[in-house]
C-alpha cells in the first residue's frame, strides 16, 4: 500500500516526514487552501525530500504560465490536478516535462459520475485520488461513503478525504481495490504534522516503519 502525506508548509514538518517509510510528500499550490505554499517555498521544501519519494505539487485549474513556473522552478516529480482540468492542460504538462507523473483527483459524488470521470481521464494520467467532494477542492478532513469505490476496477487510485488511523482501519475491512492513502489532516495536530500520528499510520498501512 502506498502512502502519500500531504499539505506540508514548513521545513520543520518536512524534516519530520522525509525519512519515514512513505511514498510521497505533497505541497499545495492553491491560494484558497489553508495549506498553501508559494513556488519559492515549494522549491526550498522539495530540495530536502529524498529522491526515493515523490515530490508532489497540488494545483487547482492552473494556467500554463503557473505550470511552467512550477515545473521549471521546483524539484517536483509529480503534479496533482485537483480541479476541472482539461485534456489540453494535461497535454501541456506532458509536452513540458515528459518524465513528470500526473495524478488526477476526483470528487466522490456518486459511482456513476466517478466512473464517467475516470473513463474520461484514465488514458492521460498515471494515478487517481478519490476525495471528498467540496467547493474548496479537498482538505476538508471529512470522509464519504467508501462503498461507492467498489465500482472502480483496474485503475491505480488512492483514497483521500478524512483519512486518519480509525478511518483507514474501516477502509481495510472492505474489499476495495485501492493502491493506498492520501492523508493531510489525519497526520496533524493543531495544524502541524504530528510524528506520532504519522508513525502509527505507517505501521498500520505498511506493517513496518
C-alpha positions as CSV (number, residue, x, y, z in Angstrom):
1,X,0.0,0.0,0.0
2,X,1.2,3.5,-0.9
3,X,1.2,6.4,1.5
4,X,1.2,10.0,0.4
5,X,1.4,12.5,3.3
6,X,0.2,15.9,2.1
7,X,-0.1,19.6,3.0
8,X,3.4,20.4,4.2
9,X,4.2,24.0,4.7
10,X,7.4,24.2,6.9
11,X,10.9,22.8,6.9
12,X,10.2,21.5,10.4
13,X,7.3,19.4,9.3
14,X,9.1,18.1,6.1
15,X,12.0,17.1,8.3
16,X,9.6,15.1,10.5
17,X,8.5,13.1,7.5
18,X,11.2,13.0,4.8
19,X,13.0,9.9,6.2
20,X,9.8,7.9,7.1
21,X,8.6,4.9,5.2
22,X,6.2,6.8,2.9
23,X,6.0,7.1,-0.9
24,X,5.2,10.7,-1.5
25,X,5.2,14.1,0.2
26,X,2.7,16.8,-1.1
27,X,2.7,20.6,-1.2
28,X,-0.4,22.6,-2.1
29,X,-0.1,25.5,-4.5
30,X,-3.7,26.7,-4.3
31,X,-4.2,30.2,-2.8
32,X,-7.6,29.3,-1.3
33,X,-6.1,26.4,0.7
34,X,-5.1,26.9,4.4
35,X,-2.0,24.8,3.5
36,X,-0.9,27.0,0.5
37,X,2.8,27.4,-0.2
38,X,4.3,29.6,-2.9
39,X,6.6,28.4,-5.6
40,X,9.8,29.7,-3.9
41,X,8.8,27.9,-0.7
42,X,8.0,24.7,-2.6
43,X,11.5,24.7,-4.1
44,X,13.0,25.1,-0.6
45,X,10.9,22.2,0.7
46,X,11.3,19.8,-2.2
47,X,15.1,20.2,-2.1
48,X,15.3,18.4,1.2
49,X,13.0,15.5,0.3
50,X,15.0,12.3,-0.7
51,X,14.8,11.2,-4.3
52,X,13.2,7.9,-3.2
53,X,10.0,9.8,-2.5
54,X,7.6,11.5,-5.0
55,X,7.6,15.3,-4.6
56,X,4.0,16.2,-5.4
57,X,2.6,19.7,-6.1
58,X,-1.2,20.0,-5.9
59,X,-2.8,22.6,-8.1
60,X,-6.4,23.5,-9.0
61,X,-7.3,24.6,-12.5
62,X,-3.8,26.1,-13.1
63,X,-2.9,28.2,-16.2
64,X,0.0,27.3,-18.4
65,X,2.4,30.1,-17.0
66,X,1.8,28.8,-13.5
67,X,2.5,25.2,-14.6
68,X,5.7,26.3,-16.3
69,X,6.9,28.1,-13.2
70,X,6.3,25.1,-11.0
71,X,7.9,22.6,-13.4
72,X,10.9,24.8,-14.2
73,X,11.3,26.3,-10.7
74,X,11.0,23.4,-8.3
75,X,12.3,19.9,-7.8
76,X,8.7,18.4,-8.1
77,X,8.4,15.0,-9.7
78,X,4.7,14.7,-9.7
79,X,1.8,17.1,-10.3
80,X,-1.7,16.5,-8.8
81,X,-4.6,18.2,-10.6
82,X,-7.4,18.8,-8.2
83,X,-9.9,20.9,-10.3
84,X,-11.7,20.5,-13.6
85,X,-8.6,20.5,-15.7
86,X,-8.9,19.9,-19.5
87,X,-7.0,17.3,-21.5
88,X,-5.3,20.3,-23.1
89,X,-3.8,21.2,-19.7
90,X,-2.6,17.6,-19.3
91,X,-1.1,17.6,-22.8
92,X,0.8,20.9,-22.0
93,X,2.3,19.2,-18.9
94,X,3.4,16.2,-20.9
95,X,5.0,18.4,-23.5
96,X,6.7,20.5,-20.9
97,X,8.2,17.5,-19.0
98,X,7.7,14.0,-20.3
99,X,9.0,12.4,-17.1
100,X,6.5,14.0,-14.7
101,X,3.9,11.8,-13.1
102,X,0.3,13.2,-13.3
103,X,-2.3,12.4,-10.7
104,X,-5.9,13.4,-11.2
105,X,-8.0,13.9,-8.1
106,X,-11.8,13.3,-8.4
107,X,-14.6,14.1,-6.0
108,X,-16.6,11.0,-4.8
109,X,-20.1,12.4,-5.7
110,X,-21.6,9.1,-6.8
111,X,-20.5,5.9,-8.5
112,X,-21.8,6.8,-11.9
113,X,-20.2,10.3,-12.0
114,X,-17.0,8.9,-10.6
115,X,-16.7,6.1,-13.2
116,X,-17.5,8.5,-16.1
117,X,-14.7,10.9,-14.9
118,X,-12.2,8.0,-14.6
119,X,-13.0,6.9,-18.1
120,X,-12.5,10.4,-19.4
121,X,-9.1,10.9,-17.8
122,X,-7.6,7.3,-17.5
123,X,-5.7,7.2,-20.7
124,X,-4.0,10.6,-20.0
125,X,-3.0,10.4,-16.3
126,X,-0.9,8.0,-14.2
127,X,-3.0,7.7,-11.0
128,X,-6.2,8.9,-9.4
129,X,-7.1,10.2,-6.0
130,X,-10.7,9.9,-4.9
131,X,-11.5,12.7,-2.4
132,X,-14.5,14.1,-0.5
133,X,-16.5,16.5,-2.7
134,X,-16.1,20.1,-1.6
135,X,-16.2,23.6,-3.0
136,X,-12.7,24.1,-1.6
137,X,-11.3,21.2,-3.7
138,X,-10.3,18.9,-0.8
139,X,-8.6,19.5,2.5
140,X,-11.9,19.2,4.4
141,X,-10.9,16.4,6.8
142,X,-14.3,14.8,6.1
143,X,-14.9,11.3,4.7
144,X,-17.5,9.9,2.3
145,X,-19.3,6.6,1.5
146,X,-16.3,4.4,0.6
147,X,-18.7,1.7,-0.7
148,X,-19.0,3.6,-4.0
149,X,-15.3,2.8,-4.6
150,X,-16.4,-0.8,-5.3
151,X,-17.3,0.3,-8.8
152,X,-13.7,1.2,-9.6
153,X,-11.8,-1.5,-11.5
154,X,-8.3,-1.8,-13.0
155,X,-7.0,1.7,-12.2
156,X,-4.4,2.9,-9.8
157,X,-6.1,5.1,-7.1
158,X,-5.5,6.4,-3.6
159,X,-8.3,7.2,-1.1
160,X,-8.3,10.7,0.4
161,X,-10.8,12.6,2.5
162,X,-10.7,12.4,6.2
163,X,-8.1,9.6,6.2
164,X,-6.9,9.0,9.8
165,X,-5.9,5.9,11.8
166,X,-9.5,5.0,12.6
167,X,-10.9,5.6,9.1
168,X,-8.0,3.6,7.5
169,X,-8.9,0.7,9.8
170,X,-12.5,0.9,8.5
171,X,-11.4,1.0,4.9
172,X,-9.2,-2.0,5.4
173,X,-12.3,-4.0,6.4
174,X,-13.7,-3.5,2.9
175,X,-12.5,-5.4,-0.2
176,X,-11.6,-2.3,-2.2
177,X,-9.0,-2.3,-5.0
178,X,-7.2,0.9,-3.9
179,X,-3.5,1.3,-4.1
180,X,-3.1,3.4,-0.9
181,X,-4.0,6.5,1.0
182,X,-3.5,10.3,0.7
183,X,-3.5,12.0,4.2
184,X,-3.3,15.6,5.3
185,X,-5.5,16.4,8.4
186,X,-5.2,12.8,9.7
187,X,-1.5,13.4,10.4
188,X,-1.9,16.8,12.0
189,X,-2.5,18.2,15.5
190,X,-3.4,21.9,15.7
191,X,-2.3,22.5,12.1
192,X,1.2,21.0,12.3
193,X,2.4,17.5,11.3
194,X,2.3,15.0,14.2
195,X,5.1,12.5,14.3
196,X,3.2,10.1,16.5
197,X,0.2,10.1,14.1
198,X,2.4,9.6,11.1
199,X,4.3,6.7,12.6
200,X,1.1,5.0,13.8
201,X,-0.4,5.2,10.3
202,X,2.8,3.9,8.7
203,X,2.8,0.9,11.0
204,X,-0.9,0.3,10.3
205,X,-0.6,0.5,6.5
206,X,3.0,-0.7,5.8
207,X,3.4,-3.0,8.8
208,X,6.9,-1.5,9.4
209,X,8.2,2.0,10.0
